[in-house]
Amino acid sequence: MPKRKDDTLAEAKTIYGVKKAKVQAVHGQKMPKLVQKDKLVEDINALSIQDFRSRFVDEDALEYHSDRTETSSTFNISLVAADWLAPGEYNAAFGLIEETSRADYESSTFGWHPRRKRKEMLEPEMKYLLVRRKGTEPTIARKKDCGDLDTSVLGFLSFMVDYDSSPSVPVLYIYEIHLAETLRGLGLGNHLMHVADLLAQNMRLAKVMLTCFLCNKTAYRFYADHGFLKDACSPEDRKTRNKVVAVGYAILSKDAQAIENMSLPKEEKHADADAESV
């Protein structure tokens, strides 16, 4: 789901750049020292994908093993920048969004706009965690309606490092998290969230954030199980003279530096919800 667009980036540049403002509070605690650094987001986004991986990625987290079925499965997770996505990977990711979330978009005030979504997916700072079964090579199928499709891509999480929230702070914003139906219930949704949490911690960001359609109650519970709460910047329903205009979505967040193992709940009642995204 698209992130709310506003002037928070300009505000953040003032806070963390020219004025070098006093330390902002996050959930009543002082932000980590690195968060106070000037141009933190710009510096991170200026890194090559290789440097980003070497500095912030826990390599052990890029492999996931599940014993939840009769036949155990191991999956590899690859980190890819938007401008390095192969056409087949790009089309596979878009197909997962359309398959799992198109109905939610169509019933919301956002509406379903494929061209806009595809453009958003290729924003320069966007990064992807792509899920494949271990040992599986890219497998390209030609589809009449969308061109090359890499059928080995079975799930993904996309994210961007940006300024957001109220007040504006450096955050890891999750845009999408989707799994093919055959992968649900294996704990992969939990693991992808765990990888995102680790990234936010390693970058010393203030928050992990996402947007969730309120109609997708399963996804909302999934995020609540992972410690997300409604953020202060989440919009409220708007009252007019004759009616109440429902927002239909909520902006959720959690303190990245207080996560610990919050992303791996003991009771995975809502594990691997089709987390309409984010």
ZATI-627864 format. One record per residue (C-alpha): y, z, x. Coordinates in steps of 0.001 Angstrom, whole numbers, plus 500000, padded with zeros to 6 digits. Layout:
<pts>
YZX;...
</pts>
This chain:
<pts>
500000500000500000;503441499114501422;505515501855502963;508768502696501259;511606500737502829;514916502526503359;517457503501505976;515380506182507662;515003504133510834;518771503908511337;519111507615510636;516335508450513077;517919506420515846;521036508533515440;519073511777515424;516922510953518443;519284508655520307;523030508913520736;523635512353519265;520574514056520782;520592516404517816;519217519898517824;515489520328517223;514510519618513634;511978521833511872;508658520563510583;506944522853508095;508923525748509496;507861525151513101;509728523602516002;508674520083516742;506666519489519949;508770518792523027;507719515158523289;508831514561519693;512375515429520766;512396512743523410;514929509967522896;513476506703521605;509948508060521261;508920505516518626;510569502631520464;508878503597523726;505441503797522096;505860500495520281;506968498801523518;503576499497525122;500992496761525413;497857497378523355;495984498052526618;498480500719527705;498552502210524211;494779502545524269;494617504040527749;497289506639526961;496461507720523434;492943506696522360;489939509001522639;487272506467523641;484443508633522278;485999508357518811;485588504576518834;481881504934518117;480507506541514965;476899507366514129;475721508064510579;472397509587509509;473217509587505810;470776506843504871;467064506304505448;468014504038508326;470604505538510670;473531503320511616;475977503212514486;479389501565514223;481952500462516759;485681500699516105;488002498313517912;491744498781518315;493682495555517773;497418494868517606;498586492695514717;499567489837517004;496082489891518563;494170489706515271;491918486673515194;492333484539512037;488868485587510874;489685489289511320;493010488890509537;491391487140506582;488572489699506436;491063492577506322;493095490899503605;489909490234501629;489027493943501716;492493494858500419;492230492332497606;488712493408496692;489386497135496584;493051497438495587;494329494347493795;493844495945490368;495884498994491405;498697496809492704;498736494720489536;499028497790487311;501835499299489414;505538498610489779;504779497007493164;502787494168491649;500283492061493561;502014489635495939;499512488095498397;502087486369500583;504146489531500909;501048491557501754;499898489046504366;503354489091505948;503357492893506036;499941492883507715;501399490982510679;504471493145511291;504873493415515094;504234497169515359;501158497179513089;497833498152514671;494288498000513320;491081499980513716;488370497460512832;484850498612511919;481714496668512828;478065497624513165;477214498318516782;475966495244518591;477392492864515992;479371489917517314;482148488241515328;480539485994512733;482775483298511319;482192481838507883;484303479043506469;485732479936503054;487450477280500980;490125479596499607;491026481538502768;489824479643505836;487861481376508593;486420484760507634;484874487172510139;482046488670508088;481278491221510821;484442493190509893;483234495749507348;486221498062507175;489542498908508767;492476501280508943;495939499924509716;498846502022510922;502298501921512433;504314504373514527;507709504699512874;510432507098511764;510093508489508255;510105511592506043;513025513897505284;514583514580507745;513516511512509689;510897512299512326;508426510225514371;505273509655512330;502023507726512261;502168505862508953;498808504731507578;499209501511505600;495654500668504574;492168502126504771;489348500108503234;485575499900503552;483094497354502272;481026498770499426;477905498834501617;479606501280504018;480808503841501508;479181507247501580;478387507081505293;481287509254506438;483225506343507926;486298507021505811;486441510555507167;485953509306510704;488733506714510482;491092509416509255;489957511596512157;490776508832514651;494240508441513110;494791512194513371;493788512170517043;496217509341517743;499088511211516089;498282514340518079;497983512479521381;501340510780520789;502855514157519862;504203512795516597;505442515113513875;503455513853510886;500759511569509568;501954509838506394;500727507393503776;501430506145500271;498892506469497458;498833505040493942;498670507915491466;496256505925489300;493682506056492112;492668509669491556;489614509375493810;491775508310496746;494310511040495970;491558513695496084;490244512172499309;493646512580500949;494071516091499550;490717517004501130;492188515843504424;495192518123504150;497794515716502755;500527517062500485;503384515342498691;506172514777501208;509755515825500571;510788512150500569;508299511207497818;510296509874494823;510220511545491422;510007509890488013;513370508560486889;514789509593483524;516879507124481554;518584507602478222;515554506522476219;512523506999478448;511009508251481667;510265505591484274;507159506707486157;507105506051489898;503358505453489982;502850506392493615;503314509352495935;504235509586499607;501901512084501238;502049513740504645;500619516439506889;501766518109510093;500169516113512909;500326518971515391;498588521472513096;495673519256512135;492906520733514306;489709519635512498;491336519273509101;490292515620509002;486618516582509012;486205518765505899;482974520765505661;482372519717502083;482705515957501905;482676515807498138;485040512871498078;483959511325501356;484667507647501834;486595507231498636;487849503710498248;491126504954499612;493475502537498018;495974502320500441;498064503561501962;
</pts>
